[in-house]
Amino acid sequence: MSTETMASMTTHGSAVPTRRPSGTVSHKTAAVAACALVTLSSCTVLDDASGPCPRSSTTVRARDLNGDYQGPHGMRLTLGHASTRYPEGRTAQVGSVRVKNWAISLEELGENGPAGKEFQGEGTWEFRKEETTGGEEFRQIKLDFLSGTPEQRMPTEPQYLEIGGTRNKPDLFVETDPDTCPSIVFHR
């Protein structure tokens, strides 16, 4: 039986196997592989472009952060321009911060909003370059509150927000578990 006959029989539904030269694949196999590759690529691109989880950014700088941010449960944050200061013998980028409807402790913030009364106040923020124990760099801001209401419930411990997003559109978020999405995210 000739090769043309075998190919003709296969085209018409016969179960006669055809032999392909070593290293070639059928058009159907190639098309399926191409579709799978396109599908996987577009999922990856979609996840990177519109993923709900913010990721730490090492490209956002202190001067990119000034502006108004809105978070969950009506929490608002305004960062003023940062300038270079020399606290405790080191160089730091420090600016002013104002907050509205702020949770006294970000750890207290539940699904229904801040526990107890919300804090309205002012203080300072400091841009910090940090590194994980594994050597990965990340950026964060440290918030220190100096005044506000109610005074008896003013946050006394510094609060930290990680920096994500891009230089044109930064995000701030509380990183509690790197394996899950943060529930506290502030968008500018």
N, C-alpha and C positions, 0 to 999 in steps of 0.2 A: 504494500500500500504506500502510495507516495505521500509526501508531506502536505501537498495541496489537498489531497483527499482527506487526510486526517484533520486538517484545519477546517475544511468544509463540513465534515461530520460534526465536529465540535460546535461550530456555529449553529447548526440546526438542532442542537440539544442532545446529541449522542454523548455517551459517557466515555468515549475514546480519549485517552489522555494524549496531550501533545507534549512534545519535548521542547524546552526552551534552552537557548544557549546559556551556559553557566554565567551567573551574575546579572541576569535580566529579570525584570518583574513584569507582570501583566499590567495593562493600562488600568484595569479596575483596581488592582492593589495600589498602584501609584496614586490614583485619584483618592482612594480612601485614606491613604497616608497623608496626602496633601490637605485634605479636609480636616483630619485630626490635628495636624500641625497648625492650621489656620485657627481652628477653634481654641486650641490651647494658648496660642499667642494672643488672641483677642481677649481671652479670659485674664491672662496675666496683665495685659495693658489696661483692661478695665479695672482690675483690682488695684493696680498702682495709681490710676488716675482718679478713681472715685471711691477708694476704700474708706470705710467709716472710721477706721482707727488712725489717729494721728501718730506720726513717727517723729522721733527726735531729729532735729536738724543741726548740723554743724556749720551751715552756711549763713544762718540768720545772725545778724550783729546787733549790738545794743542799740545803735541808732535806727535800726529798722523797727523797733518795738513800740515806739511812742504811738499813742492813739487809744481809742475806746474799744473795749472788748465786751462781749455779752456771753454769759454762761447759762447754766441750767438754773431754773427756779427764779429767774429775774435777777440773778447776780450780775453785777456790772463792775468793770475794772477800767480805770483810766491811768495809763502810764505817761508821765511827762518825759521830756527829753532828758537823756542821760548825759552827764558830764564826768570828766575824770576827777576822782578824789583819791586821797591817799590815807584811808583809814588803817590804823594799826600797822603802819609801815609798809603797806602794799598798795599797788595801783588797782583801782576799781572803777567801773562805770556805774554811777549811781544816779537815780532820778527820783522824782516824786510819784506817789501813787494815791489815788482816791478810789474807794470802793463803796458800793451801795448794795444792800440786801445780802451782805457777805455772811457766810457761815462762820461762827466764832472759830470752829475747828473744821477744816475741810473733811476730816475723817468722820465728823458727826453728820455730814450731809447725807441724807437718805433719799429715797425715791420721792418722798413728799416735800422735800425742801429742807432748809436748815432746822435743826432741833432748837427750840427756844426762839428768842428774839434774834433778828438779823442785826448785824453790825453795819453802821455807816461811819466811815472814818477816813483818815489820811495817814500817810507815812512815807517810807522810802522803799525803793526797789533797787536791787543790785544785780547786775549781769554777771553770771558765773560760768566759767568753763570747767567742766568736771570730767572725770574718767571713771568708768566702772572698774571693778576688780579684774575683769577680763581684758582691760586695756581699751575698750570702746569709748570714744569721746562723746559727750553730749553737752548741751547748754541748758541752763535753767536760770530763773530769777528767784531771788530771795526777797520776801516781803517782810518788812518790819513796820508795825503800826505804832504811831506816836500819839494820836488822839482820835476821839470818836465817841459815838453814843450807841448803846448805853455804856458809860464808862466802866461800870462794874463788870461788864462782860467783854471788855476789849481783849482781842487776842494778845496774849503775852509772849507766846513763842513765835519765832519766825515761821513763815509758811513758804513752801517751795512749789514752783510751777515749772515744769519742763517746757522747753521751746520746740515747737514743730512748725510745719508749714514751709513757706518760702519767704524770701526777703520782702516781696511785695505783699504777701498775705500770710503773716505769721499766725500761729495758733499757740495757745498756752494750755497745758493740761496737767492733771495730777496723775502721775504714774504710780499705780499701786501694785500691779502684777504685769510683767512684760508679756505674759502669755494671753492676756485678755485686753479688750479695748477699755481705755479709761472712761469712767462715767462722768467725770468732771472735765469739760473742755470749754475753753473760752475762744470765741472767734472774733476777729476784728472786722 
